[in-house]
Amino acid sequence: MAETGFKKWIITITVITASLLELIDTTIVNVSLPTIQGNLGATLEDIAWITTGYAVANVIILPMSGWLGSFFGRKNYFLASIILFTIASFLCGNATGLGELVGFRILQGIAGGGLISTAQAILLETWPREQVGTATALFGFGAVVGPTVGPTIGGYLTEHFSWPWIFYVNIPVGIFAAFFTYTFVKATPKTGRGKPIDWWGIALLATAIGSLQVILEKGESEDWFAKTYILILTITAILGLLLFIWRELSTEFPIVNFSIMRHRSFSVGMITSFILGFGLYGTVFVFPIFCQSLLGFSSEDTGKLLFPGGLFTLAMMPLVGQMLNKGIPAQIMATVGMVLFFVFTHMLGDSTLESGKGDFFWPLAIRGIGMALLFVPLTTLAIADLKGPEIGQGTGLNNMMRQLGGSFGIAALTTIIHIRQGVHRNNLLVSINPYNPAFVQRYNMYVQAFIAKGKSMLDASHMAYGAMEGTVIRQSLLLTYNDAYWLSGIIMLCSIPLLYLQPFRRKNAQMPVDAH
């Protein structure tokens, strides 16, 4: 039964606020890692487990969130996740060593996995069927803007306060969300009670998805299969996933209900959600590194660059919801969104070492508009045919695929940056020879500049070659990052045909209602 008036809006604000806790925390830590590393005396390799532990725990829980909601009751599970997330945030801020911080981040990831999908399911049953496009748009605002503004908030809090505040900031928000959830969100039946628990399914899911996530998070830094444990995890992930699928299809009470894959819109939607995660998280990962390593921007400045794009997303979300409610096909809007995302990557792909902050405003604004046109229609198409308990299962799987898409995107783009940097360096070094007039001119310019500063001819020559080496490194990195942008855009553009494998729908038939 849908809610109306004040109660509908207070529940909406509550669940979006709670989901923002999880979504912002996926990226808020990233810009603070160097500071945390220095404070805790950890190595760069070890400090990365702060994000890896959170991501692994999060992606394991996401597909289970529908079953957990039915077992404990959706309201009870949602409330418990908020409270656990808030407590874990306090513990993270008070951690005195790396082991403690990683452990508490895993706890935070477990709680966060129960927030986003459950929040989406609650929102879908709170709004009337004919207005559910607007509800999805409101939820989509958090899903898109959260990871984008995370670095902005993290950079500001770290620079002006201290790194524990990136966790403490969750506490008042968590208390607010818990109180209003307890007061206003209606309870749902515990339909999973009294049925056997699929412990084998839980174990296989945790093993398979956990191994896969660790591979994606650590593969590039560990030189992929050169490390034995990455190879072992790869075998474990493949076998675990195959056994998990077999188990869930053969047991009477599965932890993940794969029968919902019979809906063509959902099956295709899983793929498009994966691609959305690739673009959303991949570009948010690459852009800050590009700005800070090549252009010399601070973490706070980089975060500020991303913020206006979030505002464009915020402005577009209600409009997208209204267009869905009026019956404009979700496929058309998603197509426009994919084209706009390609335009964004094309513009960034033309960046130079002289690019300034003003050069990124419009590309990021176009990205913000494109993401608004992508998230809501793609989510709408994916879960349009789901009904009743299937909604909780579907939102969990759909969100897991978006998270995995982001992990794959980051891993793929990191690997491409590593490989293409060497290719571009070799190509540029071909031009470093005395028969190239451009090289001779640049070399002589450097030599004369160093001689003018009092250096000997020999020292000036060595320093000139050093300066040329620095130029080659910077140019090869620039070309490499441009390749990463182009790849993201081309993948999104090539995915457009997938949208038209999903059926077009009549007005007010875009989304299901969760009936109990």
N, C-alpha and C positions, 0 to 999 in steps of 0.2 A: 504494500500500500504506500503510494507516494505521499510525501509531506507537502505542506503548503505554508505560505506566509513566512513569519519570522523563524519558525522552527526549521523550515527548509534551508534558509540562508545561514543560520547559525551552524547547522550540521555541515553545510558546504564549506564554510570558512574553517571549521574545526578539522575536517578530514584533509583539506588542502594544506593547512598549516602543518598537520602531522606528517603528511607525505613530503613536504618541503624539508623537514628535518633530515630525512633519509637522502633525498636527492641532492641537497646542498653538501652534505657530508661526503658524497662520492668524490668531490673535487676540492673542497675547502682546505684539505690538508696539503695538497700538492705544492703550493707555493711556499709553505712553511717548513717543508722537509729539511732544507739546509740549516735552518735555525734550530730545529729539534735535534738534528744530527750533532750540531756543535754543543748543545746543552747536555745531551745524554752521552756524548763521547762515543757515538756509534759510527760504523763504516757506512759508506754510501750503499753498499749491497744489503747490509742489515736493515738500514732505515727504510728501505723500500717495502719491507714486510708490513709496515704500518698501513699502507694502501692495499697490499696484496691480501693480508689477513681479512680486512674488511670486505673486499670484493669477493673473496672465496666464500665466506660465510653468507654473504648477501645472496649470491647467485644459487647457493644450495637451498636456501629457505624459500626463494621465490616460487618455484613450481609446487612446493608443498603447502603454500599459504592457503590455497583453496580448501585442502583437506583439513588443515589445522583449524580454519575458520568454522568448518562444519562440525568438527569434533568438540571444540570448546565453546562454540557459539561465536558468531562473527564479532559481536560487540566485545565480548570478554577477551577474545584473542587480540583484537585491535587495541583495547585498553592496556592489556598486559604488555604488548609490544612497545607502546608509548612509554610506560613506566620503566621498563627495562632499558630502553634507549636512553632515557633521561639519566638513570642511575649510571649506566655505562659511560655517558658523557662526562659526568662528574668524576668518575674513577680515572678516565683518560687524562683529564686535566690535572689530577693529583698523582699521576704515575711518576715514580722516581727512577725508573730504569726502562730500558728498551723492552725487555721481556714482559714487564707489567703492561706497558703501553700497547704492545701487539696483542696481548691476551684480552685487554679491555676493548680494543678495536674489533676483535673477532666477536666479542659479546655484543658490541654495538651493531655489527653487521648482521648478526642473527636476529636482533630486534628489528633492525631496519628492513629486513626482508619481509617482515610481517606487516609493514606499514603501507607501502605503496599500492600493492595489489588489493589489499583489504580496503584501503581508503577508496580506491576506484570502484570496487564492488558496492560499498556503502553508498557512494554518490549515485550510482546507477539506479539503486532502488529508492533513493530519496526524491529524485526528480520525476515528474510525469513523463510518460513515453514521448509525448509530442515536444517536450522541451529538453530531451536528453542530449541533443546535439550541443546545446549551451552548457550543460553539465560537463560533457566530455571536454569542451573547450576550456572550461575553468580548471579542470584537472590537468589538461595538457599544458596550461601555463606553467604550473609548477614543475612538470616533468621536463619541459624544455628550458625554462629559465633557471631552475635550480642548479644544474651542472654548470650553466654559463656564469652565474653570479657568484658561485662558490669561490673561485680564485680571487674575485674582487673583495669579498668579505674576509677571506683568509689573509690576503695581503695587507689589508687595512689593520686588522686586529693584531697581526704579528708585528707590524711596523710601529704601531702606536701604543700597543699594550704589551702582551707577551703571548707566546704560542699556546699556553693552556686556555686562553680565552676563546680560541676557535672551537673548543669543546664546551666551555662554560656558557657560551651564548645559547646553547641548546636547552639549558635548564629551565629558564622562565617560559620559553616556548612550549617545552614538554609539559610543564605543570598546567599551563593554560589549556593545551590540547586534551590532557587527561581529564581535567575537571569538566570540560564541556562534552567530552565523549561520554563520561559517566552520567551526565545530567540529561543530555538530549538524544543521543543515538539509541534507537530502539533495539532491544535484544532480538536475536533470531534463534530458532530451535537448534539444539545440538544433535543434528541429524546423524552425525558420525558415531555417537555414543552407542555402546552395545554391540558394535561390529568389531570383528577381529582387526588388530592393527597390523599393517603390512610392514613388519620390521625389516624383512629382507629388502623390500622396495626402498625403505628409508636408507639402509646401509649402502645399497648399490647406487642410489642417487647421489648420496654424499661422496662416495668414492669416485664415481665417474665425473660428475660436474666439478667437484673439488679439484681433482687431478687436472682436468682440462683448464680450469681457471688459473691454476698455478703455472701450467705450461705457458699460457698466454701472457701472464704477468712477468714471468722470469726468463722465458725462452731466449729473447734477444740478448739480455745482459749475460746469460750463461752460455752464449754461443750455441744455442739450440742443442742438437743431439751430440755435441762434443762432450756434454756432461752426462754421466751415467744415469743420474737420478731423473733428468728430463726424459731420457729414453724409456726408463721404467715407468714414469708417470704417463707417458704417451700410450704404452701398451696397456697400462691399467685403465686409462680413460676409454680406450676403444673397447676392451673386453667388458668393462663395467657398464658402458652405455648399451652394448648389445644385450647383456644379461638383464639390465634394468628394463629395457623395452620388452624382452621376452617375459619377464616376471609380471610386468604390469598388464600385459595382454592375456596372461594365463590365470591370474588370480581373480577371485570374485570381488574382493574389496581393495582395489588398487589405491596407492597413495597419490598417483597421478592418473587421471582418467583420459587415456588416449582415444577413447571412443569419440571425443569431441572433434578429432581430426577428420571425421566423416563429413564435416561441414567444409565445403570447398573454400568459402570465404575465410574461414579461420586458418586452414592449412596454408593458403597463399599468404594470408596476413602474417603468419609466423615468419615467412621469408622477408616480407617488406619491413617488418619490425626490426629484424636483424640488420637490414640495410640502413634503416633509420638510425639505429644505434651506432653503426659504423661511421656514418657521417656526423652525427651529433657529438659523440665522444672523441672520435678521431681528430676532428678539426679543433676542438677545444684543447686537446692534448698538444697538437703540433704548433698552433698559433702562439701560445705563450713562450714556448722554447725558441721559436723563430725571433720573436720580439726581444727577448732577453739576451740570447746568445749572439745574435748578429747586429741588432739595432741598438743594443745597450739600454733598453728600457728597464726600469725597476719593476719588481713584482706588483707593486701597487699601481704603477702606471699601466701595466699590461691589463690588470684587472679592470681598471677604469675604461679601457678601450672596449672591453667586452660588454660593459653595462648598457650602453645605448641600444645595442642589438636586443637585449632583454626587454627594454622598454617597447621596442617595435613589436616584439612578440606579444607583450601584454596588451598593446593597443589592438592587435589583430585578432586575438583569441575570441572576444565576444562577437566580432563580425563573422568569423568563421563558423561559430556556433549558430548564428542567425541564418547564414546561408544554408547550412545543413538542415535546419528546421524548415526552411522554405522549399526544400527539395532539390537544391542544386546538387548534382551528382558528386559524391566524394571523390570519384576517380578523376574528375576534371580538376578539382581543387588540388589534389595530390600531384597531378601532372604539372600544374603551374608551380607548385612548391619545389618539385624536383628540378625543373628548369631554372628557377631562381637560385637554388643551391648550386647548380652548375655555373651560373653567372657569377656567384660569389667566389667559387674556387678559381674561375677564369681570371677574375680581377686580382685575387691574391697571387695567382700564378705569374702575374706580370710585375710583381714587386721588385724593387731594386734595393741596393744598400743605402740609397739616399732617401728611401721612403720614410715619411714622417707620420706622426700620430694622425694628422688630418687625412692622410691617404687611406686610412682604414675605416673611416666612419661609414661611408656608403656601402662598401662590401659587407661589413658586419650588419648594417641595417637591412640589406637585402637578405642576408642569412636569417636574421630574426623573422622577417616576413615569411620567408620560405619555410622555416621550421614550424611556424603557426599553421601554414597551409598543409604541412605534412603530418604532424603528430595527430591532430584531431581526426582528419579523414581516414588515415591509416588505421587508427584505433577503432573508429566507427565501422570500417569495412571488416576488420578482423573478427570482432565479437558480435556482429549484427545478428547472426543466427543462433546465438547461445541463449538458453533459457534456464531459469531456476538455478540449481546448484552448479550448472555448467559455467555460469558467469564467474564464480570465484576461481574455478579451475582455469578458465580461459584467460582471465586477467593475469593470473600468476605465471602461466606459460608465456603469455605475450610479453610481459615485462621481463621475464628471464631472457627471452630471445633478444630483446633490445639491449639488455646488459651484456649478453654474450657478444652481440654485434659490436658493442663498444670495445670490449676486450680484444676481439679479433681485429678491429680497426686500429687500435693502438699498437698491437703487436705487429700487424702488417706494415703500418706506416713507419714504425721504428726500424723494422728490417729493411724496408725500401730505402730509408734515409741512410742506413749503414752501407748498403750495397751501392747505391747511386752516387754517394759521396766519392767513393773510390773511382767509379767510372768517369765522373766529371773531372776529378783531379787529374787522371791520366790524360784525358782529352785536352785539358788546359796546359799541361806540362809540355805537350807537343809544340806549343807556341813559344816556349821558353828556350830560345836558341838565338845565336848571333846573326842568323840570316833573316830574322823577322824584324823589319824596321820598327814596328810598334814596340816590340820588346826592347830594342836598342835605345829607342827614344826614352822609354820609361826608366830603363836602367841608368842611362846617363843623367837623367833628371835627379834620380835618387843620389847618385854619386856626387853630383855637384852640390846638392843640398847638404850632404854630410860633410863634404870638404869645407863648405862655408861655415860649418859649426866647429871647425878646427880639427877634423879627423884627418888621418893620413890617407893617401890614396888606397893602400891595402885595406885599412880598416873600413874606409868608405865603400869599397867594393864588396867586402863581406856583409856589411850592413845593408847595402842595396839588394843583395841576393836574399837577405833575411826579410826585407820589406816585400820583395816580390813573392816570397813564400807565403807571407801573411795574406797578401792579396789573393793568391791562388786558393788558399784555404777558405777564405771568406766567400769568394766567388763560387767555389764548388759547393759550399754549404747552401748558398742562395739558390743555385740551380737545383739542388737536391730537395729543398723545402718546396720549391715551385713544382717539382715532380709530384711530391706528396699531395699538394693541393689538387693538381690536375687529376691524379688517380681517383681521389675521393669524388670529384665532380663527375668523372666519366662513369664510375660505378653507379652513381645515383641516376644519371641520364639513361644508362642501359637498362635500368630497372623499371622504366615506365611501362613496358608491355605487360609486366606482372599485374599491374593495376586492373587491366581489362580482362583478366581471368576471373575476376570477382564480379558477381552479378550486380547490375544497376538496381536501385530500389526506389519505390514510390515515396512521395512525401509522407512524413510521420511514420515511416517504416524502417527508419535507419537503425534503430537500436532495440534491444530486447528489454523486457521488464523482469526483474528477479521476483518470482512468485514463490511464496512458501505456503 
